[in-house]
Amino acid sequence: MKRINLFLLPLLVLVAGCNPQHYTDSEQNAFEGKYSTSLPITGMVHEIYEVGEGGTSDRTVNDVWTWNRDRQLVTVHYGNGYYDGIQSPIYDTYHYNSNGQIDSIVYHSDTEARRTFKFHYDNGLLQRITYQSRSTEFRYSDCSRYPYAIVLVRPVADWRRDIYHTDTLVQCWTLQWSNGNLVRATADSMAHYCTGITQIDYQYDNHYNPLQGHFTSNSIFENRFIDNPTFLSRNNLIQSTVYSSIPTTNNWVYQYRSNDGYPLSLTYTIHTLIYSTINITTTFQYGEPFMDE
């Protein structure tokens, strides 16, 4: 059974609000490849309630994060090793280069092929992520720390080559940034043809996002860079408006810690293709601030 991506998920519909500004690690930049926070996430608890034609289900999934003494994320175990009924550990491991940047993320599962996602840098900024014949490229203007475009390069299956008239699919999204947040992504003709989307606008709260820079194997493999850029932006995504044949507005609802403004919980809804609705509340668990030894 395919596991649900519990944070970088298909778009959802809820109501969210803004809160007073509480920056903590405001200089973090996902494209520098260094995911390190003053207050690390040690786990996430996902309360999942699904309603559909087949009835209802209610379950809890726990993710466990481990860090090293260099303030680097080492491993994320999804569902404490058991996920969506699969009796097999599923987890990501993070590996770093001599500059302390993410060098690769390795997806592990006994039931699926192991995947290694390689990160490539130039002048200290992430240029592309590669996996086999796939590539996600980031293009920059001179002196910019944020890319003006994300380009998805994917091979086309043999049976689909007559549809796309190519053996390699290249989709480009032009990006606009404001205060470290992605505020608009505009599709080129191929991206529009493949997704039906012309543009997506994003809105954020004023709180620090503890997931900025947290790339995952699933987000890369499933091209989650555009529909939910949570891990790319400085603040927490609370709303997106997707422009297609029928424009859709989607929202995320956060509760925050009173002492420092970090997210305490996130609630959202997924409407699936099999006519069910999944309501999810994710609670963030944090460790103590890192101490220099």
N, C-alpha and C positions, 0 to 999 in steps of 0.2 A: 504494500500500500504506500502510496506517495505521501511523504510527510508534509504537513502544512507549514509554510514559512510564517512563523508567528509574529514577526515584527515587520518584515518587508513584504507586505501582503498586497493582494489586489485591492483596488480602491474601494472605499467604504463610505457610508452615509451616516453622519451623526452631527451634533451641534457642539461647537467649541468656543471658548472665550479667551481673551488675552489677559495677561497678568502683569504686575509691576516688574521692572527690569531687575534681574538677579544674575549677572554674569559671574562666572567663577574661573573658568579656563578659556577666556575669550580669545586667546591667540592661537588656539588649535586650528589646524588646516588639514583637511583630509588628504589633500594632494601632496603633502609632504611625506606621507607614509608613516607617520609616527603616531600611533594611537596610544596615548598615555594621559591619564586624568589624575587630578589631585585626589579624587574620591572614586575608587574603582568599583565597577559593578561586580558583585560576587555571585549574583544569580538573578533569575527572573522566574516568577511563578505565574503561569497562564491559566486562568479560570475560563474554561471553554464550555459554552452552552449552545447546542445546535437544535434548531426546530425545522422540521421538514415533513414531506409527505410520508416518510417512513417512521415518524414519531419524533421523540426528543432524546437527547443524550447530554450528559453532564460529566465533565472530567477535568482533572487538574494535571498540568504538565510542568515539571521543574527543569530549568536549565542551570547548569553549574559552570561558573567561570573560574579559571585559575590564572594567576599572575606570577611573574618572577620578581626578583629583588631589584631589577633594573626598570621596574614600572612598565613592563611589557606584558601584554596578554599572551598567554601560552596556549591555553586550550579552552574550548567551549563544548561541554557535553550537553547534548540536546535530550531532554526528557530523562535525565539521570541514566542515560544509556539505553532506554527503552522508549520507542517513539511510535505512536500510531499503531500499536499492536505488534510492531516488529521487535522480536526478541533478539536484538543485536545492537551493540553500541553504535551510535551515530555521533560523530564529533568532528570539529575543525581543530587543526593545530596550526600555530602561527610561527613562522621562522623569519629571522631578521638578518640584514646585512651588517657590515662593519660600521655603518653610519647610524645604526639603530632604526632603520626603516624596514617596513615589511618587505621581505624578499619573496615569500611565497605563503600561500594558504593551502593546506592539504585537507581534503574531505575524506573521512574514513567511514566505512560501513562494510560489514560482512556480507550484506546482501546486494551491494552495488559496487561497480568498479571504483577504485580509488582515483581521485581527481586532484591534480596539482595545478594551482593557478599562480603563474609567475608574474612578479611585478618588475617593471623596467622604469628607470629614472634617468633624467638628464637635468643638470644644473639644479639638483635637489628636488625636482618636481616629478610627480608620476606622469609618465608618457604613455604607457599602455600596460594592459594586463592580458596575458596570453594563456590559453588552455588548448592544447593540441592545435587544430587549425583555426581556432577562434581567436579573435583579438578585440579588445575594447581600447580605443585610442582617445587620448586627451590632447587637444590642440590649444595652444596658448598664443596670445598676443605678446609683443615685446614688453618685458618688465611686469607682466601680470602674474599673480600667484594663483589665479583661478582660470580654468579653461574657458574659451569662448565656444567650444564645440566638443561634443562626445560623438565618436564614430564607432558604430558596431559593425564588425566585419565577421560574417558567418558563412560557412560553406552551405551550399544548397543541396539537399538530397536529390538523387538522380531523378526520381519521379516528379520532382517539382521544377526541374530546370526548364521545361517547356513553358511553365507558367511565368517564371521570372526572366527567362531568356538569358540566363547567366549561371555560372557554377559557383559564384561568390556573391553573397548579398551584402551590400554596403548601405547602412542607414546612418544619416547624419542629423544630429539635433543641435541647433544653435542655442546657446545658453546666455541668460542675463543674470547678473549677480547684484546683490545689494547687501552691504554689511555682512559679508560672509555667507549669505543665504542665496540659494538658487531660487529666483523669483519667476523665471519664465523659460520654457523650453519650446522651441519651434521646429517642427519637422520639415525635412526636405521632401522632395517628391517621392523618393523610395520609402522613407519612413512613413509618410502619409499613406502610401499605397498598401504597406504591410499592416499598419495598425488602424487606419481610418481616422487617426488623430492629426489635427493640424497644429495644435498648440496646447500647452498646459501652463496655467498660472498657479503659483504657490503662495501661501501665507503662513506666517510663523508667529509663535509667541515671543516674549522677551526674556525667556529663561535659557540658561545654558543647556545644550544638548549633550548628554553624556555618551551618546552613540556616534557623535561626529568622528569620522575616521575609522569606524568599526566596519570594515569590509567583511563579508561572509562568503563562503563558497557558493551558497545558494543564491545570494543577491547577484553575484557575477554570472553564474551559470544561467540564471533566468532573466538576465538583462533588466534588473530592477533599478537601474540608474535614473530612469526618467519617471516612471509611474509612482515611485516613492523614494525621493532622494534624501531620506532621513539621515543616512550615514555620510552625506556629502555636506550638509549645511550646519551652521553654527548654532542655530536655535531649533526648537522643536516644531516640526511641521503640524499645523492644525487644520489646514484646509487646502484643497486643490480644486481647480476648475478645469475640466477636460473639454476641449472644443473638438467635437466630431459632428456627425449628422444631427445628434441630439446632445447639446452641452450638458455636462453632469458636474455637480458640485459635491465634493466628498470632504468629510471632516474627521478629525481625531480629537478626543477629549482627554485632557491631562488634569491630574491633581498633583500638587507640589508640596515638598517639605517646607515647613514654616521657617526653619532656621537658615537655610541656604538657597532655597528656590529650586533645588534639583527635582526632577520628576519623581513623584512617589508612585503614581499608577497611571495607566493609559487604558481607556475603554474605546472599543470600536466594533463595527459590525461588518461582516462579509456576506454578500449575496452570491451564492454559488450558481453554477450552471445547471445544477440538478434540482433547482427550486427549493433550496433550503437556505436558512439564515443562520449564521454563526455569530454569536455575541461573545466577545473576548475581553477580559480585563487582565491586563498584565501589571504585576506589582514588581517594582525594582528593588533589589536588595544590594546594599552597598557595604564595603569594608571600611576600615579606618583609613584616613589619609596616609599615603606612603611616607615613610620616615627614612631619611638618609642614614646609612650605617657607616 
